[in-house]
Amino acid sequence: MPQLTNQQIHFIDDYLEKIGVVYEDIRFEMTDHVATALENQEGDFMKNFIDFMLQHKEELLLQSKAFANMAAKRALKLFGHTLISPYMLAALAVIGFASYRLYVSYGLEVAKNSLQITFSVLFFLAVFPAAIAVITKRRGYSVAHKAINGPGLMLYMLMLIINPPLKHTQPWVILSVFSVFLVYVLTMHVTRYRLNRQYKSNYAA
């Protein structure tokens, strides 16, 4: 069978959602798995699909953890690539320069507090919608959210821990550390946006 059409891929996705695969990231991996299996078969798509699901439906649902791991790896890989991308390195340079100008103009406390407040707001905006999606089990990304927000939460706790000792270090060290923290949380947002585009493009009409 030739490569499946977008309509056929969307049909598989809709079916998986109806049988209880709620989260898009896990369903994305399952859809890709089913589509690949069907493309290796000859004959009518619908007949092959029905036969495949009759044989493998329970197996697919039981293997949801394996598909969740695939989704987590996809999210973390994309996060890593985004973090070291030229765009994020440029963002680090801009944030570093802006924090230095704040330090020169208004002092260290103002510069540091500005970075901390910006980080906290962006972190809340990243984590809160994801937490609501996971708790309510509404349509969205579960594993990708956890994979990205987990390290972010650890970083936030690290910021709170190292904040007091940083007061006794050089200003450039303090501003550099908090600039990196801010770039990290920006990467969380960019990665989620890129994942969303990746998932949506898979089902584009």
Rosetta silent file (secondary structure, phi, psi, omega in degrees, C-alpha in Angstrom):
SEQUENCE: MPQLTNQQIHFIDDYLEKIGVVYEDIRFEMTDHVATALENQEGDFMKNFIDFMLQHKEELLLQSKAFANMAAKRALKLFGHTLISPYMLAALAVIGFASYRLYVSYGLEVAKNSLQITFSVLFFLAVFPAAIAVITKRRGYSVAHKAINGPGLMLYMLMLIINPPLKHTQPWVILSVFSVFLVYVLTMHVTRYRLNRQYKSNYAA
SCORE:     score description
SCORE:     0.000 S_00000001
   1 L     0.000  136.400  177.177    0.000    0.000    0.000 S_00000001
   2 L   -67.262  175.272  179.939    1.363    3.510   -0.804 S_00000001
   3 L   -56.834  138.188 -177.436    1.901    6.133    1.873 S_00000001
   4 L   -66.667  150.179  176.415   -1.311    6.948    3.723 S_00000001
   5 L   -79.539  164.660  176.792   -3.113   10.185    2.996 S_00000001
   6 H   -60.062  -36.318  179.065   -3.627   12.893    5.627 S_00000001
   7 H   -63.711  -41.827  178.798   -7.311   11.956    5.710 S_00000001
   8 H   -67.425  -40.073  177.429   -6.480    8.328    6.496 S_00000001
   9 H   -63.739  -41.116  178.542   -3.985    9.350    9.208 S_00000001
  10 H   -64.395  -36.520  178.077   -6.607   11.641   10.709 S_00000001
  11 H   -61.806  -44.387  178.361   -9.086    8.745   10.663 S_00000001
  12 H   -61.948  -43.629  179.838   -6.656    6.584   12.675 S_00000001
  13 H   -61.183  -45.497  179.407   -6.120    9.420   15.141 S_00000001
  14 H   -61.318  -41.470 -179.874   -9.865    9.951   15.615 S_00000001
  15 H   -63.020  -45.902 -179.536  -10.396    6.245   16.191 S_00000001
  16 H   -62.220  -36.875  177.767   -7.650    6.071   18.829 S_00000001
  17 H   -66.072  -38.983 -178.543   -9.144    9.072   20.626 S_00000001
  18 H   -67.671  -28.226 -179.576  -12.580    7.433   20.660 S_00000001
  19 L   -92.228    8.421  169.957  -11.228    4.254   22.263 S_00000001
  20 L   112.150    5.266  176.551   -9.635    6.212   25.103 S_00000001
  21 L   -86.463   91.192 -167.973   -6.209    7.453   24.006 S_00000001
  22 L   -74.603  -46.237 -169.274   -6.793   10.962   25.358 S_00000001
  23 L   -82.318  135.909 -173.587   -3.419   12.658   25.131 S_00000001
  24 H   -65.781  -35.618 -176.627   -2.220   13.864   21.749 S_00000001
  25 H   -67.919  -41.891  177.437    1.450   13.076   22.263 S_00000001
  26 H   -68.049  -41.148 -179.761    0.805    9.403   23.067 S_00000001
  27 H   -65.287  -33.434  177.467   -1.802    9.182   20.306 S_00000001
  28 H   -58.950  -46.378 -179.209    0.690   10.691   17.861 S_00000001
  29 H   -66.678  -40.497  178.936    3.118    7.843   18.510 S_00000001
  30 H   -65.260  -42.721  179.734    0.352    5.216   18.258 S_00000001
  31 H   -60.411  -43.331  178.818   -0.971    6.718   15.022 S_00000001
  32 H   -62.449  -39.669  179.260    2.495    6.649   13.506 S_00000001
  33 H   -64.106  -47.227 -179.199    2.889    3.001   14.564 S_00000001
  34 H   -65.835  -43.859 -178.511   -0.466    1.955   13.053 S_00000001
  35 H   -61.579  -42.027  178.877    0.108    3.953    9.861 S_00000001
  36 H   -62.578  -41.131  179.100    3.524    2.363    9.314 S_00000001
  37 H   -63.985  -40.946 -178.176    2.049   -1.114    9.784 S_00000001
  38 H   -70.816  -33.662 -179.986   -0.754   -0.422    7.295 S_00000001
  39 H   -67.756  -19.490  178.206    1.618    1.024    4.685 S_00000001
  40 L   -89.095    4.576  179.151    3.431   -2.306    4.670 S_00000001
  41 L  -111.861  150.851  176.085    0.224   -4.120    3.679 S_00000001
  42 L   -95.896  155.761  175.226   -1.399   -4.475    0.281 S_00000001
  43 L   108.336 -162.974 -175.251   -5.087   -3.972   -0.399 S_00000001
  44 L   -75.585  134.885 -177.780   -7.887   -1.712    0.836 S_00000001
  45 H   -59.453  -49.953 -174.378   -7.060    0.707    3.646 S_00000001
  46 H   -63.814  -43.172  178.894  -10.310    0.285    5.570 S_00000001
  47 H   -63.032  -44.600  179.113  -10.243   -3.506    5.449 S_00000001
  48 H   -63.696  -38.537 -179.802   -6.603   -3.584    6.528 S_00000001
  49 H   -64.654  -46.607 -179.702   -7.308   -1.101    9.314 S_00000001
  50 H   -61.517  -45.006  179.518  -10.233   -3.116   10.698 S_00000001
  51 H   -62.403  -42.390 -178.270   -8.230   -6.343   10.558 S_00000001
  52 H   -64.060  -44.193 -177.137   -5.233   -4.705   12.228 S_00000001
  53 H   -71.101  -33.849  176.032   -7.267   -3.214   15.075 S_00000001
  54 H   -61.516  -34.639 -177.951   -9.136   -6.474   15.683 S_00000001
  55 H   -86.150  -32.358 -167.814   -5.785   -8.169   16.161 S_00000001
  56 H  -121.403    2.515 -176.336   -3.816   -5.428   17.929 S_00000001
  57 H   -57.158  -52.821 -178.574   -6.256   -3.079   19.703 S_00000001
  58 H   -62.654  -38.779  179.455   -5.738   -4.547   23.190 S_00000001
  59 H   -62.766  -42.320  178.943   -2.011   -4.813   22.598 S_00000001
  60 H   -60.994  -46.888 -178.407   -1.819   -1.137   21.623 S_00000001
  61 H   -65.928  -36.520  178.542   -3.687    0.002   24.728 S_00000001
  62 H   -69.677  -25.662 -178.883   -1.558   -2.193   26.984 S_00000001
  63 L   -94.328   18.339 -177.870    1.589   -0.727   25.446 S_00000001
  64 H   -58.847  -30.760  178.651    0.579    2.859   26.124 S_00000001
  65 H   -64.983  -38.941  178.334    3.504    3.180   28.539 S_00000001
  66 H   -65.564  -40.951  177.877    5.948    2.334   25.768 S_00000001
  67 H   -67.889  -33.421  176.301    4.332    4.926   23.502 S_00000001
  68 H   -63.411  -39.338  177.980    4.482    7.418   26.393 S_00000001
  69 H   -64.548  -37.443  176.446    8.229    6.821   26.627 S_00000001
  70 H   -61.669  -43.246 -179.688    8.532    7.516   22.895 S_00000001
  71 H   -65.085  -39.799  179.470    6.675   10.800   23.358 S_00000001
  72 H   -64.786  -42.256  178.961    8.893   11.771   26.301 S_00000001
  73 H   -64.048  -40.421  178.129   12.058   11.053   24.311 S_00000001
  74 H   -61.076  -44.327 -178.767   10.715   13.096   21.409 S_00000001
  75 H   -65.865  -45.476 -178.572    9.961   16.033   23.726 S_00000001
  76 H   -66.955  -37.677  178.392   13.321   15.910   25.527 S_00000001
  77 H   -63.835  -44.964  178.951   15.250   15.596   22.268 S_00000001
  78 H   -65.569  -38.268  177.970   13.467   18.613   20.824 S_00000001
  79 H   -61.181  -45.852 -179.754   13.992   20.508   24.092 S_00000001
  80 H   -62.195  -43.605  179.209   17.752   19.799   23.987 S_00000001
  81 H   -64.316  -38.299 -179.844   18.068   20.874   20.351 S_00000001
  82 H   -68.573  -40.515 -176.466   16.105   24.047   21.071 S_00000001
  83 H   -61.015  -36.712 -177.054   18.168   24.897   24.165 S_00000001
  84 L  -101.971   13.810 -179.834   21.456   24.908   22.231 S_00000001
  85 L   -73.004  157.957  178.040   20.024   26.437   19.061 S_00000001
  86 H   -56.890  -32.231 -178.783   21.440   29.729   17.711 S_00000001
  87 H   -65.058  -43.865 -179.775   18.153   31.434   18.627 S_00000001
  88 H   -71.677  -34.638  175.896   18.453   30.548   22.313 S_00000001
  89 H   -65.462  -38.201  175.962   22.144   31.449   22.361 S_00000001
  90 H   -66.137  -40.094  177.487   21.211   34.809   20.852 S_00000001
  91 H   -62.091  -39.197  177.992   18.468   35.177   23.475 S_00000001
  92 H   -62.149  -41.288  179.316   21.043   34.464   26.196 S_00000001
  93 H   -64.549  -42.570 -179.433   23.293   37.189   24.815 S_00000001
  94 H   -66.312  -45.528  179.761   20.414   39.699   24.685 S_00000001
  95 H   -63.990  -41.301  177.991   19.200   38.838   28.196 S_00000001
  96 H   -61.183  -43.648  179.026   22.747   38.996   29.525 S_00000001
  97 H   -65.808  -42.280  179.599   23.300   42.402   27.969 S_00000001
  98 H   -63.640  -41.039  179.491   19.940   43.717   29.246 S_00000001
  99 H   -66.695  -35.693  177.467   20.668   42.488   32.776 S_00000001
 100 H   -65.353  -41.131  178.797   24.092   44.134   32.651 S_00000001
 101 H   -65.075  -39.033  175.776   22.514   47.458   31.600 S_00000001
 102 H   -62.568  -41.121  179.608   20.014   47.157   34.446 S_00000001
 103 H   -62.551  -44.944 -179.080   22.903   46.480   36.844 S_00000001
 104 H   -65.870  -38.942 -174.380   24.862   49.504   35.626 S_00000001
 105 H   -84.516  -36.892 -171.637   21.823   51.797   35.730 S_00000001
 106 H  -126.002   -6.470  179.172   19.931   50.621   38.811 S_00000001
 107 L   103.795  166.941 -174.489   22.146   48.254   40.784 S_00000001
 108 H   -65.741  -43.121 -176.292   22.485   44.531   41.307 S_00000001
 109 H   -61.649  -42.994  179.344   19.278   43.957   43.293 S_00000001
 110 H   -63.779  -43.661 -179.673   17.067   45.545   40.650 S_00000001
 111 H   -64.476  -46.057 -178.952   18.730   43.569   37.862 S_00000001
 112 H   -65.718  -45.172 -179.556   18.554   40.275   39.757 S_00000001
 113 H   -63.437  -35.560  178.445   14.969   40.797   40.901 S_00000001
 114 H   -63.341  -42.651  177.833   13.899   41.661   37.363 S_00000001
 115 H   -65.933  -42.454 -179.356   15.339   38.372   36.093 S_00000001
 116 H   -63.661  -45.474 -178.717   13.765   36.406   38.946 S_00000001
 117 H   -64.669  -43.847  178.996   10.307   37.929   38.474 S_00000001
 118 H   -61.766  -43.031  178.272   10.406   37.392   34.696 S_00000001
 119 H   -61.056  -46.162 -176.796   11.516   33.793   35.218 S_00000001
 120 H   -62.730  -42.497 -179.890    8.759   33.127   37.772 S_00000001
 121 H   -64.748  -47.028 -179.583    6.024   34.561   35.541 S_00000001
 122 H   -65.667  -35.838  179.279    7.175   32.628   32.471 S_00000001
 123 H   -67.114  -42.334  178.510    7.575   29.454   34.514 S_00000001
 124 H   -62.453  -42.463 -179.760    4.047   29.769   35.927 S_00000001
 125 H   -65.082  -27.835  178.649    2.644   30.359   32.431 S_00000001
 126 H   -79.576  -41.999 -170.737    4.439   27.212   31.237 S_00000001
 127 H   -85.897  -39.166 -172.687    3.529   24.893   34.107 S_00000001
 128 H   -60.908  -50.364  178.586    0.009   25.932   35.115 S_00000001
 129 H   -61.168  -36.180  179.307   -1.804   25.081   31.832 S_00000001
 130 H   -65.990  -41.503  179.612    0.080   21.784   31.664 S_00000001
 131 H   -63.000  -41.956  178.508   -0.887   20.893   35.232 S_00000001
 132 H   -63.175  -41.535 -179.144   -4.554   21.649   34.513 S_00000001
 133 H   -63.263  -42.220 -178.517   -4.425   19.514   31.337 S_00000001
 134 H   -69.149  -42.481 -177.198   -2.941   16.537   33.178 S_00000001
 135 H   -66.404  -44.179 -176.464   -5.311   16.820   36.170 S_00000001
 136 H   -84.809  -10.809 -178.731   -8.476   17.194   34.089 S_00000001
 137 L    56.958   34.173  176.806   -7.283   14.708   31.421 S_00000001
 138 L   -81.195  169.426 -179.238   -8.531   17.002   28.699 S_00000001
 139 L   -56.879  124.222 -178.920   -7.214   16.834   25.150 S_00000001
 140 L   170.357 -161.429 -175.857   -3.574   17.870   25.260 S_00000001
 141 L  -110.778  117.755 -179.175   -0.044   16.713   25.860 S_00000001
 142 L   -93.509  -57.167 -175.219    0.662   14.777   29.033 S_00000001
 143 H   -66.680  -42.618 -179.874    4.065   13.182   28.637 S_00000001
 144 H   -60.912  -42.105  177.311    5.601   16.108   26.789 S_00000001
 145 H   -60.017  -47.251 -177.920    4.451   18.471   29.518 S_00000001
 146 H   -65.154  -41.411 -177.476    5.908   16.269   32.243 S_00000001
 147 H   -63.616  -35.936 -177.640    9.165   15.704   30.386 S_00000001
 148 H   -87.240  -42.484 -175.327    9.740   19.424   29.919 S_00000001
 149 H   -76.717  -25.099  178.075    8.235   20.803   33.129 S_00000001
 150 H   -58.047  -56.551  176.032    9.916   18.251   35.416 S_00000001
 151 H   -60.579  -33.886  178.187   13.421   19.612   34.838 S_00000001
 152 H   -62.657  -40.023  178.176   11.974   23.126   34.902 S_00000001
 153 H   -65.198  -40.548  177.213   10.553   22.547   38.372 S_00000001
 154 H   -63.605  -38.594  178.402   13.919   21.246   39.582 S_00000001
 155 H   -65.158  -39.231  179.082   15.585   24.326   38.133 S_00000001
 156 H   -63.437  -42.363  177.567   13.092   26.571   39.937 S_00000001
 157 H   -65.538  -37.559  177.422   13.839   24.844   43.231 S_00000001
 158 H   -62.547  -38.521  178.639   17.567   25.160   42.516 S_00000001
 159 H   -60.988  -42.349  179.697   17.105   28.881   41.995 S_00000001
 160 H   -66.661  -34.276 -177.611   15.509   29.222   45.422 S_00000001
 161 H   -73.516  -43.970 -174.048   18.309   27.183   47.023 S_00000001
 162 H   -86.751   -6.600 -178.556   21.270   28.964   45.472 S_00000001
 163 H   -58.026  -49.005  179.437   19.803   32.455   45.752 S_00000001
 164 H   -61.377  -48.570  179.059   21.177   33.160   49.270 S_00000001
 165 H   -61.853  -29.777 -178.345   24.763   31.931   48.559 S_00000001
 166 H   -65.194  -21.514 -178.507   24.830   33.897   45.287 S_00000001
 167 L   -62.245  -21.437 -176.032   24.579   37.147   47.247 S_00000001
 168 L  -101.786    9.666  179.264   28.231   36.738   48.222 S_00000001
 169 L  -105.166  177.966 -179.396   29.559   36.137   44.685 S_00000001
 170 L   -67.134  144.772 -179.551   30.548   38.502   41.898 S_00000001
 171 H   -54.979  -39.015 -177.927   27.697   40.404   40.194 S_00000001
 172 H   -64.847  -31.796  177.317   28.560   38.954   36.775 S_00000001
 173 H   -67.840  -45.523 -179.651   28.188   35.432   38.165 S_00000001
 174 H   -60.090  -48.495 -177.778   24.768   36.221   39.625 S_00000001
 175 H   -66.703  -35.905  179.251   23.501   37.842   36.428 S_00000001
 176 H   -65.523  -44.044 -179.039   24.896   35.027   34.272 S_00000001
 177 H   -61.892  -47.658 -177.677   23.213   32.319   36.373 S_00000001
 178 H   -72.772  -26.092  174.272   19.798   33.975   36.313 S_00000001
 179 H   -66.760  -41.223  177.038   20.131   34.762   32.603 S_00000001
 180 H   -63.706  -42.297  177.500   20.668   31.033   31.948 S_00000001
 181 H   -57.874  -42.732 -177.780   17.628   30.222   34.104 S_00000001
 182 H   -67.280  -39.489  177.533   15.520   32.621   32.062 S_00000001
 183 H   -64.648  -35.372  178.668   16.696   31.126   28.764 S_00000001
 184 H   -60.829  -47.602 -177.657   15.813   27.676   30.107 S_00000001
 185 H   -71.354  -30.175  173.199   12.206   28.629   30.777 S_00000001
 186 H   -63.416  -38.137  178.076   12.001   30.379   27.398 S_00000001
 187 H   -63.392  -35.531  176.034   13.127   27.097   25.858 S_00000001
 188 H   -57.839  -45.047 -179.025   10.229   25.354   27.624 S_00000001
 189 H   -67.293  -45.003 -178.376    7.776   27.672   25.847 S_00000001
 190 H   -64.182  -40.248  179.917    9.469   27.395   22.447 S_00000001
 191 H   -64.034  -42.845  178.634    9.638   23.596   22.710 S_00000001
 192 H   -62.082  -40.545  178.546    5.941   23.352   23.549 S_00000001
 193 H   -62.979  -43.188 -179.162    5.140   25.568   20.565 S_00000001
 194 H   -68.682  -37.114  175.855    7.293   23.430   18.257 S_00000001
 195 H   -63.712  -42.485  179.928    5.753   20.210   19.598 S_00000001
 196 H   -60.084  -43.657  178.336    2.289   21.633   19.017 S_00000001
 197 H   -65.018  -39.832 -179.613    3.180   22.470   15.415 S_00000001
 198 H   -62.571  -46.042  179.994    4.716   19.043   14.940 S_00000001
 199 H   -66.924  -44.115 -176.836    1.608   17.234   16.205 S_00000001
 200 H   -66.485  -38.616 -178.463   -0.820   19.466   14.330 S_00000001
 201 H   -64.789  -24.438  179.857    1.083   19.191   11.046 S_00000001
 202 H   -68.187  -25.027 -177.204    0.757   15.426   11.230 S_00000001
 203 L  -114.598   16.461 -177.575   -3.038   15.761   10.949 S_00000001
 204 L   -65.313  139.600 -179.323   -3.171   18.753    8.632 S_00000001
 205 L   -72.576    0.000    0.000   -5.840   18.501    6.011 S_00000001
